[in-house]
Amino acid sequence: MLSLHTNRAALSAQGSLTRTQDALSTSMTRLSTGYRVNSAMDDAAGLQIASRLKSQASGMAVAMRNTQTSTSLLQVGEGAMNEVNDILVRMKDLATQAADASSTAADKTAMQSEYDALTREVNNIVGNTKFAGKNVFNISVPGPIRGIFMDPAVFQIGASASETMSMDLFPDISAMNSALIPVSALYTGNATPMPGVGTELTAAGSANARIGDIESAIASISTIRSKLGATANRLEHVHNNLSNISTNTRAAAGLIVDVDFATESANMTANQMLMQAGTAMLKQSNSMSSMVMSLLQ
């Protein structure tokens, strides 16, 4: 039906152009941002899922950094205990030599001087080893620089509140301090060594007794080193597992929100051609009113 008031062909062409323009605008937005989902209107359910996945992946990235930082802490502690172990081995050698009848009083005095110096270094390592400004083994200092292991150390190893790992080293450090006290009267377990000169190697029969004490101290340090190493190994596996989960979680989120450039480029090209065709047909539909006028002439 020819009508001047209602041009059905033009209305259809206008509606088609509007839909094509919206689709073309969506394609351009996706191609310019690289995301298939730029607002909740694009994919409400997909956006919700992707948001959860991104939040989880972000938390795991931080947890991975946590495991590396915690591993560094444990390596600092293990390195310090390794040095204390080496010092005690030397102190045991001195005690063994001093216990021999061939050692003169002058020899024992010289060995005692080295023994005291080594004790002060053990005291310095235990009292002053720090990580990020906090004491590692000094469990006698309260306040903001209190020893990290004065309480069970809790490592955040995941993106959720339940993903934690605890390590209680306080009993082992206390046992180490108790084992080191008989080794030398100059040992205090903190950053302030006792003044004076020891008599562990110069007093009669004392050097031989120190051999067993040092062996006990070495055993207590080995216990700490073992726990530090085992925890560090576990953190390494935690890091590897988090890396795997994070990679696949990010990939899953990408499948939802990332745009497929090949598909979207084809869609944009098709919509551009439809826009041109729709514009041409709208122009043609507007000429239908002239047909009405030709009937009236």
Steps between C-alpha positions, in 0.01 A plus 500: 500500500626842401459758777635846573454466877664163552808391309534143615817436297673805650402400852637150445821640353539741795449220752750280322752786488460559875566136582794485261645821645474358855671178391771697319556718807530187718753346261708820494494521879612140535778540245621824657509360858591141424217378725188316395328600824529874562190536715245280671268549200743309279489182712365534853569141606839493329604823669412358842698182439795689355506741795528208743774340292695826477469557874627149569789536254599837648499357852710204389755733341544672837516161674776395260699809602429410862650154455813646343538757779442233763754274332753784514430536873559129555819509293630788711431297812652181358812688389543647847461158663749354255755759607432429869547130428840567339604713797400227745700245303806723546422545869477122537841466336641751750342317792633167374850644465486672838391177668818327391787473750743639244338844518679739734337771708615758244347292222170477685499876565549568129231250408266650760546840338384362164224302672365819661516690169305223328243503780447871456446447127245225566329742737511771232350272232220377723431845646533719190391296198206695358264478206305810391600669826371223726710262705510141380647308794508758778190400698578729793419833333138625533340783305491568124828317428409195707621170366306370203475159666398620846154395378421232241579652159195490274564506125216606268541253215174546309227742394249391765503547876534127565816458290768553764802309627631524855853442629577497873876538551486650852553168685797414280663843548447471875658155492796639305552777756484249782756281322737792433509632855716209634733544202615839625419722796524798265198395294174689568284433194450869426701788355674578833776250578634445848823690575816339627698190413374144505666207671355214293840394365730619779329351806608151598291233330264757347612466137404133482151573635448766237538245219169335589331836556604621155375178343161558662497859374583384146214250518254775607613720212462211257139466615434866417673470163300190417171674576601811303604289200186288506276806516693670217459189285127497565474869409676426171237240416226742607644761262510253211142392563379860524676580175317217325160596644553870428594433137194290433269732693615798294454295185144414604420866567652594165274257316203689645601864471764516225385578149565269205649753258451281193129447570433856612685649200280293270191618690608863467559464126158340454331774704678771302369348175150473651518866601584600144226278357247622758582865428453439128165326556381780730575744223304284256203464739477877539442528125174302527305817586581626151308202364190628681544841341529342159155345550354842583635670189 
